[in-house]
Amino acid sequence: MFSVLAFMLGCKPSTPSQYIQPDEIVDILVDYHLSRAMAQIQPNYDEQNYCRALYWNAAMQKHGVTQEKFDSSMVYYYSHADIFSNIYKKVYDRLNDEYTLLGISEGEIGRYSALKADGDTANIWPGRVSHFMMPMPPYNRLDFSIACDTSFYEGDSFLMQFTSDFVYQSGTKDALLYVAVIYSDTTIVRHTRFYYSGLTQMRIDCPANGAPETIKGYFYLGKGHEASSTMRMLFVNNIQLIRFHKKHEEKLSVATDSLSRDSLAQRSDTTHVSGRDSIGKSAQVLPISGGASRHRMVERIDSLKGAR
């Protein structure tokens, strides 16, 4: 009796056989995200949508999985959030390697990808740069806090940027980024809502009245207006918080002003607690550039097409 009980306690629940197993769905999800990233090399929105579907269908055939089985498996894992979170840790590790190989990190995200936490221009984002979110606690919110040390100066400005990928069966997409830069005598608050997959940027200009003490904020994924249990997921990738010392502020302004002209349906709202408001900047995802990177991307696309 004791041996039977020990055996039962030692057994972990396994994924039912009618669903894609965890190791295999990691492989498929890597190709899913790559197919979406590769479609971004197309020059316009319609071609991006067409190629996104084309590459994804090729990936399905490569793995011998139907769309129906993939969808039902995703719904199963969605209802087992702890398992799904662990799966995506493996997916993100694989994607980081693939993105580096294919050069997908080029463009605005790639401009700062090699920065450390010191220097006049520094990436001060702490911890993981990719996160998986669902509109249910505790997966609907990602908090962060940065203690500012002596490398932060009076007049520093900041650029928060990241890429997002919404995977929704239905419902309203409603995500928020909130950032507060805290000084000894004031707090500057910035927030932006984002609804579409792509690159989002938010500029944070700060007054010249001392160095900041703390930077706090969070990402939040809302439930939307509809009550629904259908699959709704957000993948936040390539998170960067870039700090600029004052002498680099003019160069940053030129870069973000140029990017803002390409912005489509995103909106950025700003509140400065002490009363000095400014308008935020956001931009859509940019196509990758560079001959070598584009050549590697084409090879990856051809490998998917060859699976059909």
LUMLOGU-715939 format. One record per residue: residue number from 1; residue in one letter; x, y, z negated of N, C-alpha, C in turn. Coordinates in steps of 0.2 Angstrom, whole numbers, padded with zeros to 4 digits. Layout:
BEGIN
GUFI|n|res|n_px|n_py|n_pz|ca_px|ca_py|ca_pz|c_px|c_py|c_pz
GUFI|NUM|a|X|Y|Z|X|Y|Z|X|Y|Z .
...
REM end
This chain:
BEGIN
GUFI|n|res|n_px|n_py|n_pz|ca_px|ca_py|ca_pz|c_px|c_py|c_pz
GUFI|1|m|0004|-0006|0000|0000|0000|0000|0004|0006|0000 .
GUFI|2|f|0010|0006|-0004|0014|0012|-0005|0017|0013|0002 .
GUFI|3|s|0020|0008|0005|0023|0009|0012|0019|0011|0017 .
GUFI|4|v|0013|0009|0017|0008|0012|0022|0007|0019|0021 .
GUFI|5|l|0006|0021|0014|0005|0028|0013|0011|0033|0015 .
GUFI|6|a|0017|0030|0014|0023|0034|0015|0024|0034|0023 .
GUFI|7|f|0022|0029|0027|0022|0029|0034|0017|0035|0036 .
GUFI|8|m|0011|0035|0033|0006|0040|0036|0008|0047|0034 .
GUFI|9|l|0011|0048|0028|0014|0055|0027|0019|0057|0031 .
GUFI|10|g|0023|0052|0033|0029|0054|0037|0028|0055|0044 .
GUFI|11|c|0022|0053|0047|0020|0054|0054|0017|0061|0055 .
GUFI|12|k|0020|0065|0060|0018|0071|0061|0012|0071|0067 .
GUFI|13|p|0007|0075|0067|0002|0075|0072|0005|0076|0079 .
GUFI|14|s|0003|0073|0083|0006|0073|0090|0001|0076|0095 .
GUFI|15|t|0003|0079|0100|-0001|0082|0105|-0005|0077|0109 .
GUFI|16|p|-0012|0077|0109|-0016|0072|0113|-0013|0071|0120 .
GUFI|17|s|-0014|0065|0122|-0011|0063|0129|-0014|0067|0135 .
GUFI|18|q|-0020|0069|0134|-0023|0073|0140|-0020|0080|0141 .
GUFI|19|y|-0016|0082|0136|-0013|0089|0137|-0006|0088|0139 .
GUFI|20|i|-0003|0093|0142|0004|0093|0143|0008|0093|0137 .
GUFI|21|q|0013|0089|0136|0017|0088|0130|0022|0094|0129 .
GUFI|22|p|0024|0096|0123|0027|0102|0121|0034|0103|0125 .
GUFI|23|d|0038|0098|0126|0044|0099|0130|0043|0100|0137 .
GUFI|24|e|0038|0097|0140|0036|0099|0147|0033|0106|0148 .
GUFI|25|i|0029|0108|0143|0026|0114|0144|0031|0120|0143 .
GUFI|26|v|0036|0119|0139|0041|0124|0139|0044|0125|0146 .
GUFI|27|d|0046|0119|0150|0048|0120|0157|0043|0124|0161 .
GUFI|28|i|0037|0122|0160|0032|0125|0165|0031|0133|0163 .
GUFI|29|l|0031|0134|0156|0030|0141|0155|0036|0146|0157 .
GUFI|30|v|0042|0143|0157|0048|0146|0159|0047|0148|0167 .
GUFI|31|d|0045|0143|0171|0043|0145|0178|0038|0150|0178 .
GUFI|32|y|0033|0149|0174|0027|0154|0174|0030|0161|0173 .
GUFI|33|h|0034|0162|0168|0036|0169|0167|0041|0171|0173 .
GUFI|34|l|0045|0167|0175|0050|0168|0181|0046|0170|0187 .
GUFI|35|s|0040|0166|0188|0036|0168|0194|0033|0175|0194 .
GUFI|36|r|0032|0177|0188|0029|0184|0188|0034|0189|0189 .
GUFI|37|a|0040|0187|0186|0046|0192|0186|0048|0193|0194 .
GUFI|38|m|0049|0187|0197|0051|0187|0204|0046|0191|0209 .
GUFI|39|a|0040|0190|0207|0035|0194|0211|0036|0202|0211 .
GUFI|40|q|0040|0204|0206|0041|0211|0205|0046|0214|0210 .
GUFI|41|i|0049|0210|0214|0054|0212|0219|0050|0215|0225 .
GUFI|42|q|0043|0213|0226|0039|0215|0231|0038|0223|0231 .
GUFI|43|p|0037|0226|0237|0037|0234|0236|0030|0237|0234 .
GUFI|44|n|0025|0233|0234|0018|0236|0232|0014|0231|0228 .
GUFI|45|y|0009|0234|0225|0005|0230|0221|0002|0224|0224 .
GUFI|46|d|-0001|0225|0230|-0005|0219|0233|0000|0213|0235 .
GUFI|47|e|0006|0215|0237|0011|0210|0239|0014|0206|0232 .
GUFI|48|q|0014|0210|0227|0016|0207|0221|0011|0202|0218 .
GUFI|49|n|0004|0204|0219|-0001|0199|0217|-0001|0193|0221 .
GUFI|50|y|0000|0194|0228|0000|0188|0232|0006|0183|0231 .
GUFI|51|c|0012|0186|0230|0018|0182|0228|0018|0179|0221 .
GUFI|52|r|0015|0183|0217|0014|0180|0210|0010|0173|0210 .
GUFI|53|a|0005|0173|0214|0000|0167|0215|0004|0162|0219 .
GUFI|54|l|0008|0164|0224|0011|0159|0228|0017|0156|0224 .
GUFI|55|y|0021|0159|0221|0026|0156|0217|0024|0152|0211 .
GUFI|56|w|0018|0154|0208|0015|0150|0203|0012|0144|0205 .
GUFI|57|n|0009|0144|0211|0006|0138|0214|0012|0133|0216 .
GUFI|58|a|0018|0136|0218|0023|0132|0220|0026|0128|0213 .
GUFI|59|a|0026|0132|0208|0029|0129|0201|0024|0124|0199 .
GUFI|60|m|0018|0125|0200|0013|0119|0198|0014|0113|0202 .
GUFI|61|q|0015|0114|0208|0017|0108|0212|0024|0105|0210 .
GUFI|62|k|0028|0109|0209|0035|0106|0207|0034|0102|0200 .
GUFI|63|h|0030|0104|0196|0029|0100|0189|0024|0095|0190 .
GUFI|64|g|0020|0094|0196|0015|0089|0196|0009|0090|0192 .
GUFI|65|v|0008|0097|0190|0002|0098|0186|-0003|0103|0189 .
GUFI|66|t|-0009|0101|0188|-0015|0105|0191|-0016|0111|0187 .
GUFI|67|q|-0019|0116|0190|-0021|0122|0186|-0026|0121|0180 .
GUFI|68|e|-0030|0116|0182|-0035|0114|0176|-0032|0111|0170 .
GUFI|69|k|-0027|0107|0172|-0023|0104|0166|-0019|0109|0162 .
GUFI|70|f|-0016|0113|0166|-0012|0119|0163|-0016|0123|0158 .
GUFI|71|d|-0022|0125|0161|-0027|0129|0157|-0029|0126|0151 .
GUFI|72|s|-0031|0119|0152|-0034|0116|0146|-0028|0115|0141 .
GUFI|73|s|-0022|0114|0143|-0017|0113|0138|-0015|0120|0135 .
GUFI|74|m|-0016|0125|0138|-0014|0132|0135|-0020|0133|0130 .
GUFI|75|v|-0026|0131|0131|-0031|0132|0127|-0030|0128|0120 .
GUFI|76|y|-0028|0122|0121|-0026|0118|0116|-0021|0121|0111 .
GUFI|77|y|-0015|0123|0114|-0010|0126|0110|-0012|0132|0107 .
GUFI|78|y|-0016|0136|0111|-0018|0143|0108|-0022|0142|0102 .
GUFI|79|s|-0026|0136|0101|-0029|0134|0095|-0025|0131|0089 .
GUFI|80|h|-0018|0130|0091|-0013|0128|0086|-0008|0133|0086 .
GUFI|81|a|-0009|0139|0083|-0004|0144|0084|0003|0143|0082 .
GUFI|82|d|0003|0139|0076|0010|0138|0074|0014|0134|0079 .
GUFI|83|i|0011|0129|0082|0015|0125|0087|0016|0129|0093 .
GUFI|84|f|0012|0133|0095|0013|0137|0101|0018|0142|0099 .
GUFI|85|s|0019|0145|0093|0024|0150|0092|0031|0146|0092 .
GUFI|86|n|0032|0140|0090|0038|0137|0090|0040|0135|0098 .
GUFI|87|i|0035|0134|0102|0036|0132|0109|0039|0139|0112 .
GUFI|88|y|0036|0144|0110|0038|0151|0114|0045|0153|0111 .
GUFI|89|k|0047|0151|0105|0054|0152|0104|0059|0149|0108 .
GUFI|90|k|0057|0142|0110|0061|0139|0115|0061|0142|0122 .
GUFI|91|v|0055|0144|0124|0054|0148|0130|0058|0154|0131 .
GUFI|92|y|0058|0158|0126|0062|0164|0126|0069|0163|0126 .
GUFI|93|d|0072|0158|0123|0079|0156|0123|0081|0154|0131 .
GUFI|94|r|0076|0151|0134|0078|0149|0141|0077|0155|0146 .
GUFI|95|l|0072|0159|0144|0071|0165|0149|0077|0169|0148 .
GUFI|96|n|0080|0170|0142|0085|0175|0142|0091|0173|0146 .
GUFI|97|d|0092|0166|0146|0098|0164|0151|0096|0165|0158 .
GUFI|98|e|0090|0163|0160|0088|0164|0167|0088|0171|0169 .
GUFI|99|y|0085|0176|0165|0085|0183|0167|0092|0185|0168 .
GUFI|100|t|0097|0183|0164|0104|0185|0165|0107|0183|0171 .
GUFI|101|l|0105|0176|0173|0108|0173|0179|0105|0177|0185 .
GUFI|102|l|0098|0178|0185|0095|0181|0191|0096|0189|0191 .
GUFI|103|g|0098|0192|0186|0099|0199|0186|0092|0203|0185 .
GUFI|104|i|0087|0200|0182|0081|0203|0181|0082|0208|0176 .
GUFI|105|s|0087|0208|0172|0088|0214|0167|0090|0220|0170 .
GUFI|106|e|0091|0220|0176|0093|0227|0179|0088|0232|0180 .
GUFI|107|g|0089|0238|0181|0084|0243|0181|0084|0247|0174 .
GUFI|108|e|0079|0250|0172|0079|0254|0166|0081|0250|0160 .
GUFI|109|i|0078|0244|0159|0080|0240|0154|0087|0238|0154 .
GUFI|110|g|0090|0236|0159|0097|0234|0160|0101|0240|0159 .
GUFI|111|r|0099|0246|0160|0104|0252|0158|0107|0252|0151 .
GUFI|112|y|0103|0249|0147|0105|0249|0140|0106|0242|0137 .
GUFI|113|s|0106|0237|0141|0106|0230|0138|0113|0229|0135 .
GUFI|114|a|0118|0232|0137|0125|0230|0134|0126|0235|0128 .
GUFI|115|l|0122|0239|0126|0124|0244|0121|0124|0240|0114 .
GUFI|116|k|0128|0243|0109|0128|0240|0102|0125|0245|0098 .
GUFI|117|a|0125|0245|0091|0122|0249|0087|0126|0255|0085 .
GUFI|118|d|0132|0256|0088|0136|0262|0087|0137|0266|0093 .
GUFI|119|g|0140|0271|0093|0142|0275|0099|0137|0281|0100 .
GUFI|120|d|0138|0285|0104|0134|0291|0105|0127|0289|0108 .
GUFI|121|t|0127|0284|0112|0121|0281|0114|0121|0274|0112 .
GUFI|122|a|0116|0272|0108|0116|0265|0105|0109|0262|0105 .
GUFI|123|n|0109|0255|0106|0103|0252|0105|0102|0249|0097 .
GUFI|124|i|0097|0252|0094|0097|0251|0087|0091|0246|0085 .
GUFI|125|w|0088|0243|0090|0083|0238|0088|0086|0232|0084 .
GUFI|126|p|0082|0231|0079|0085|0225|0075|0081|0219|0076 .
GUFI|127|g|0085|0213|0076|0082|0207|0077|0080|0205|0084 .
GUFI|128|r|0075|0200|0084|0073|0197|0091|0070|0202|0096 .
GUFI|129|v|0072|0201|0102|0070|0206|0107|0063|0204|0111 .
GUFI|130|s|0061|0198|0109|0055|0195|0112|0050|0192|0107 .
GUFI|131|h|0044|0193|0108|0039|0191|0103|0032|0189|0107 .
GUFI|132|f|0029|0184|0104|0023|0181|0106|0018|0184|0102 .
GUFI|133|m|0012|0187|0104|0007|0189|0100|0000|0187|0102 .
GUFI|134|m|-0005|0186|0098|-0011|0184|0099|-0016|0189|0094 .
GUFI|135|p|-0022|0190|0096|-0026|0195|0093|-0029|0192|0086 .
GUFI|136|m|-0025|0188|0082|-0027|0185|0076|-0022|0186|0071 .
GUFI|137|p|-0023|0187|0065|-0017|0187|0060|-0014|0180|0059 .
GUFI|138|p|-0008|0180|0058|-0003|0185|0057|0001|0187|0064 .
GUFI|139|y|-0002|0184|0070|0001|0185|0076|-0001|0191|0080 .
GUFI|140|n|-0005|0195|0077|-0007|0201|0080|-0003|0208|0079 .
GUFI|141|r|0002|0207|0074|0005|0213|0072|0013|0211|0071 .
GUFI|142|l|0017|0215|0074|0024|0215|0073|0027|0221|0070 .
GUFI|143|d|0029|0221|0064|0032|0227|0060|0039|0227|0060 .
GUFI|144|f|0042|0233|0060|0049|0234|0060|0051|0240|0056 .
GUFI|145|s|0057|0240|0053|0059|0245|0049|0067|0246|0049 .
GUFI|146|i|0069|0252|0050|0077|0253|0051|0079|0258|0047 .
GUFI|147|a|0084|0256|0042|0087|0261|0038|0092|0265|0041 .
GUFI|148|c|0092|0272|0042|0096|0276|0045|0103|0277|0041 .
GUFI|149|d|0108|0275|0044|0115|0276|0040|0118|0283|0043 .
GUFI|150|t|0125|0283|0041|0129|0289|0043|0130|0290|0051 .
GUFI|151|s|0128|0284|0055|0129|0285|0062|0123|0289|0065 .
GUFI|152|f|0118|0291|0061|0112|0295|0063|0114|0302|0062 .
GUFI|153|y|0113|0307|0067|0114|0314|0066|0108|0318|0067 .
GUFI|154|e|0109|0324|0064|0104|0329|0066|0103|0330|0073 .
GUFI|155|g|0096|0330|0075|0095|0331|0082|0095|0325|0086 .
GUFI|156|d|0096|0319|0083|0095|0313|0087|0088|0312|0090 .
GUFI|157|s|0088|0310|0096|0082|0308|0100|0082|0301|0101 .
GUFI|158|f|0076|0298|0103|0075|0291|0103|0071|0289|0110 .
GUFI|159|l|0072|0283|0112|0068|0280|0118|0066|0273|0116 .
GUFI|160|m|0060|0272|0115|0058|0265|0114|0055|0262|0121 .
GUFI|161|q|0058|0256|0122|0055|0254|0129|0055|0246|0128 .
GUFI|162|f|0051|0243|0132|0050|0236|0132|0046|0234|0138 .
GUFI|163|t|0046|0227|0140|0041|0225|0145|0036|0221|0142 .
GUFI|164|s|0030|0221|0145|0024|0217|0142|0021|0212|0147 .
GUFI|165|d|0018|0207|0145|0015|0202|0150|0009|0200|0146 .
GUFI|166|f|0003|0202|0149|-0004|0200|0146|-0006|0194|0149 .
GUFI|167|v|-0008|0189|0146|-0011|0183|0148|-0018|0182|0145 .
GUFI|168|y|-0023|0184|0149|-0030|0184|0146|-0034|0180|0151 .
GUFI|169|q|-0039|0176|0148|-0044|0173|0152|-0050|0178|0153 .
GUFI|170|s|-0051|0182|0148|-0056|0187|0148|-0055|0192|0142 .
GUFI|171|g|-0059|0198|0143|-0059|0202|0137|-0054|0208|0139 .
GUFI|172|t|-0055|0213|0135|-0052|0220|0135|-0045|0219|0132 .
GUFI|173|k|-0040|0221|0136|-0033|0222|0134|-0032|0228|0130 .
GUFI|174|d|-0030|0228|0124|-0029|0233|0119|-0023|0232|0115 .
GUFI|175|a|-0017|0235|0117|-0011|0234|0113|-0009|0241|0111 .
GUFI|176|l|-0005|0242|0105|-0003|0248|0103|0004|0248|0100 .
GUFI|177|l|0008|0253|0102|0015|0254|0099|0015|0260|0094 .
GUFI|178|y|0017|0259|0088|0017|0265|0083|0024|0266|0081 .
GUFI|179|v|0027|0272|0081|0033|0273|0078|0033|0279|0074 .
GUFI|180|a|0036|0279|0068|0037|0285|0063|0044|0286|0062 .
GUFI|181|v|0047|0292|0063|0054|0294|0061|0053|0298|0055 .
GUFI|182|i|0056|0296|0050|0055|0299|0043|0061|0303|0041 .
GUFI|183|y|0060|0309|0040|0065|0314|0037|0064|0315|0030 .
GUFI|184|s|0068|0319|0027|0067|0321|0020|0061|0325|0019 .
GUFI|185|d|0059|0330|0024|0054|0334|0023|0048|0334|0028 .
GUFI|186|t|0049|0329|0033|0044|0328|0038|0044|0321|0041 .
GUFI|187|t|0039|0320|0044|0038|0313|0048|0036|0315|0055 .
GUFI|188|i|0039|0312|0060|0037|0312|0067|0034|0306|0069 .
GUFI|189|v|0027|0306|0071|0024|0300|0072|0022|0300|0080 .
GUFI|190|r|0024|0294|0083|0022|0293|0090|0018|0287|0091 .
GUFI|191|h|0014|0287|0096|0010|0280|0097|0008|0280|0104 .
GUFI|192|t|0008|0274|0107|0005|0274|0114|0002|0267|0115 .
GUFI|193|r|-0004|0267|0118|-0008|0261|0120|-0006|0259|0127 .
GUFI|194|f|-0005|0252|0128|-0003|0250|0134|-0008|0244|0136 .
GUFI|195|y|-0010|0244|0142|-0015|0239|0144|-0013|0234|0150 .
GUFI|196|y|-0007|0236|0153|-0005|0232|0159|0002|0229|0158 .
GUFI|197|s|0003|0224|0162|0010|0221|0161|0015|0225|0165 .
GUFI|198|g|0021|0225|0162|0026|0230|0165|0030|0233|0160 .
GUFI|199|l|0034|0238|0162|0038|0242|0158|0035|0248|0155 .
GUFI|200|t|0035|0249|0148|0032|0254|0145|0038|0258|0141 .
GUFI|201|q|0038|0264|0142|0043|0269|0138|0040|0274|0134 .
GUFI|202|m|0043|0276|0128|0040|0281|0124|0046|0285|0122 .
GUFI|203|r|0046|0291|0123|0051|0296|0121|0050|0299|0114 .
GUFI|204|i|0054|0300|0110|0053|0303|0103|0058|0308|0102 .
GUFI|205|d|0056|0314|0103|0060|0320|0102|0060|0322|0095 .
GUFI|206|c|0066|0324|0092|0066|0325|0084|0069|0332|0083 .
GUFI|207|p|0067|0336|0078|0069|0342|0076|0076|0342|0074 .
GUFI|208|a|0079|0348|0074|0086|0349|0071|0086|0351|0064 .
GUFI|209|n|0083|0347|0060|0083|0349|0053|0085|0343|0048 .
GUFI|210|g|0091|0340|0050|0094|0335|0046|0093|0328|0050 .
GUFI|211|a|0097|0323|0047|0097|0317|0050|0091|0313|0048 .
GUFI|212|p|0088|0308|0052|0082|0304|0049|0085|0299|0044 .
GUFI|213|e|0080|0297|0040|0081|0293|0034|0079|0286|0036 .
GUFI|214|t|0073|0285|0039|0071|0278|0041|0066|0279|0047 .
GUFI|215|i|0066|0273|0051|0062|0273|0057|0058|0267|0056 .
GUFI|216|k|0051|0268|0055|0047|0262|0054|0041|0262|0060 .
GUFI|217|g|0038|0256|0061|0033|0256|0066|0031|0248|0067 .
GUFI|218|y|0026|0248|0072|0024|0241|0073|0021|0241|0080 .
GUFI|219|f|0020|0235|0083|0016|0233|0088|0010|0230|0086 .
GUFI|220|y|0004|0231|0089|-0002|0228|0087|-0006|0226|0093 .
GUFI|221|l|-0009|0220|0092|-0014|0218|0098|-0021|0218|0095 .
GUFI|222|g|-0025|0222|0098|-0032|0222|0095|-0036|0216|0099 .
GUFI|223|k|-0042|0215|0096|-0047|0210|0098|-0051|0213|0104 .
GUFI|224|g|-0051|0219|0106|-0055|0222|0111|-0062|0223|0109 .
GUFI|225|h|-0066|0224|0113|-0073|0226|0111|-0078|0220|0111 .
GUFI|226|e|-0076|0214|0115|-0080|0208|0115|-0078|0203|0110 .
GUFI|227|a|-0083|0200|0107|-0081|0194|0102|-0080|0188|0107 .
GUFI|228|s|-0074|0186|0107|-0073|0180|0111|-0067|0176|0108 .
GUFI|229|s|-0068|0169|0109|-0063|0164|0107|-0059|0162|0113 .
GUFI|230|t|-0059|0165|0119|-0055|0163|0125|-0048|0165|0124 .
GUFI|231|m|-0044|0162|0128|-0036|0163|0127|-0034|0170|0128 .
GUFI|232|r|-0031|0174|0124|-0029|0180|0125|-0022|0181|0121 .
GUFI|233|m|-0017|0182|0125|-0010|0182|0123|-0006|0188|0126 .
GUFI|234|l|-0001|0190|0122|0003|0196|0124|0010|0194|0123 .
GUFI|235|f|0015|0195|0128|0022|0193|0127|0025|0200|0128 .
GUFI|236|v|0029|0202|0122|0033|0208|0122|0040|0206|0123 .
GUFI|237|n|0043|0208|0128|0050|0206|0130|0055|0212|0130 .
GUFI|238|n|0061|0211|0130|0066|0216|0131|0065|0222|0127 .
GUFI|239|i|0064|0221|0120|0063|0227|0116|0069|0231|0115 .
GUFI|240|q|0069|0237|0116|0075|0242|0115|0073|0248|0111 .
GUFI|241|l|0076|0250|0106|0076|0257|0103|0082|0260|0104 .
GUFI|242|i|0083|0265|0109|0089|0268|0110|0089|0275|0107 .
GUFI|243|r|0095|0276|0103|0096|0282|0100|0101|0286|0104 .
GUFI|244|f|0100|0293|0105|0104|0297|0109|0106|0303|0104 .
GUFI|245|h|0113|0304|0103|0115|0310|0100|0113|0316|0104 .
GUFI|246|k|0113|0322|0101|0110|0328|0104|0114|0329|0111 .
GUFI|247|k|0120|0328|0112|0123|0330|0118|0121|0326|0124 .
GUFI|248|h|0118|0321|0123|0115|0317|0128|0108|0318|0130 .
GUFI|249|e|0105|0322|0126|0098|0323|0127|0095|0326|0134 .
GUFI|250|e|0099|0330|0137|0098|0333|0143|0097|0327|0148 .
GUFI|251|k|0102|0323|0148|0103|0317|0153|0097|0312|0152 .
GUFI|252|l|0095|0311|0146|0089|0307|0144|0083|0310|0147 .
GUFI|253|s|0082|0317|0146|0076|0320|0148|0075|0319|0156 .
GUFI|254|v|0080|0320|0160|0080|0319|0167|0078|0312|0169 .
GUFI|255|a|0081|0307|0165|0079|0300|0167|0072|0299|0166 .
GUFI|256|t|0069|0301|0160|0062|0299|0158|0057|0303|0162 .
GUFI|257|d|0059|0309|0164|0054|0313|0168|0054|0310|0175 .
GUFI|258|s|0059|0307|0177|0059|0304|0184|0054|0298|0183 .
GUFI|259|l|0055|0294|0178|0051|0288|0177|0044|0289|0176 .
GUFI|260|s|0042|0295|0173|0035|0296|0171|0031|0298|0178 .
GUFI|261|r|0034|0300|0183|0031|0301|0189|0028|0295|0192 .
GUFI|262|d|0031|0289|0191|0029|0283|0193|0024|0279|0189 .
GUFI|263|s|0022|0282|0183|0017|0279|0179|0011|0279|0182 .
GUFI|264|l|0007|0274|0180|0000|0273|0183|-0005|0274|0177 .
GUFI|265|a|-0008|0268|0175|-0014|0269|0171|-0012|0269|0163 .
GUFI|266|q|-0006|0270|0161|-0004|0269|0154|-0005|0276|0151 .
GUFI|267|r|-0006|0277|0145|-0007|0283|0141|-0003|0283|0135 .
GUFI|268|s|0000|0289|0134|0004|0289|0128|0002|0295|0124 .
GUFI|269|d|0000|0294|0117|-0002|0299|0113|0003|0301|0108 .
GUFI|270|t|0004|0307|0105|0009|0309|0101|0006|0313|0095 .
GUFI|271|t|0008|0312|0089|0007|0316|0083|0013|0318|0080 .
GUFI|272|h|0014|0324|0078|0020|0327|0074|0017|0329|0068 .
GUFI|273|v|0018|0326|0062|0015|0327|0056|0015|0335|0054 .
GUFI|274|s|0021|0338|0055|0022|0345|0053|0020|0350|0059 .
GUFI|275|g|0016|0347|0064|0013|0352|0068|0016|0353|0075 .
GUFI|276|r|0022|0350|0077|0025|0352|0083|0024|0345|0088 .
GUFI|277|d|0019|0346|0092|0017|0340|0096|0021|0340|0103 .
GUFI|278|s|0022|0334|0106|0025|0334|0113|0022|0328|0116 .
GUFI|279|i|0022|0328|0123|0019|0323|0127|0024|0317|0128 .
GUFI|280|g|0022|0311|0127|0026|0305|0128|0026|0303|0136 .
GUFI|281|k|0031|0299|0137|0032|0297|0144|0032|0289|0144 .
GUFI|282|s|0029|0286|0149|0028|0279|0150|0029|0278|0158 .
GUFI|283|a|0031|0272|0160|0032|0270|0167|0031|0263|0168 .
GUFI|284|q|0029|0261|0174|0028|0255|0176|0034|0251|0177 .
GUFI|285|v|0034|0244|0178|0040|0240|0179|0043|0242|0185 .
GUFI|286|l|0050|0242|0185|0054|0244|0191|0056|0238|0195 .
GUFI|287|p|0057|0237|0201|0060|0232|0205|0067|0231|0203 .
GUFI|288|i|0069|0225|0204|0077|0224|0202|0081|0226|0208 .
GUFI|289|s|0087|0228|0207|0091|0231|0213|0098|0227|0213 .
GUFI|290|g|0101|0228|0218|0108|0225|0218|0108|0219|0223 .
GUFI|291|g|0113|0218|0227|0113|0213|0232|0114|0206|0229 .
GUFI|292|a|0118|0205|0224|0120|0199|0221|0114|0196|0218 .
GUFI|293|s|0111|0201|0214|0105|0199|0210|0099|0197|0214 .
GUFI|294|r|0098|0201|0219|0093|0199|0224|0094|0193|0228 .
GUFI|295|h|0100|0191|0229|0102|0185|0232|0100|0179|0228 .
GUFI|296|r|0102|0180|0221|0100|0174|0217|0093|0173|0216 .
GUFI|297|m|0089|0179|0216|0082|0179|0215|0079|0175|0221 .
GUFI|298|v|0081|0176|0227|0079|0173|0233|0080|0166|0233 .
GUFI|299|e|0086|0164|0230|0088|0157|0230|0083|0153|0225 .
GUFI|300|r|0081|0157|0219|0076|0154|0215|0069|0153|0218 .
GUFI|301|i|0067|0158|0222|0061|0158|0225|0061|0152|0230 .
GUFI|302|d|0066|0151|0234|0067|0146|0239|0066|0139|0235 .
GUFI|303|s|0069|0138|0229|0069|0132|0225|0062|0130|0223 .
GUFI|304|l|0058|0136|0222|0051|0134|0221|0047|0132|0227 .
GUFI|305|k|0048|0136|0232|0045|0135|0239|0046|0128|0241 .
GUFI|306|g|0052|0125|0240|0054|0119|0242|0051|0113|0238 .
GUFI|307|a|0048|0115|0233|0044|0110|0229|0037|0109|0231 .
GUFI|308|r|0035|0113|0236|0028|0112|0239|0027|0107|0244 .
REM end
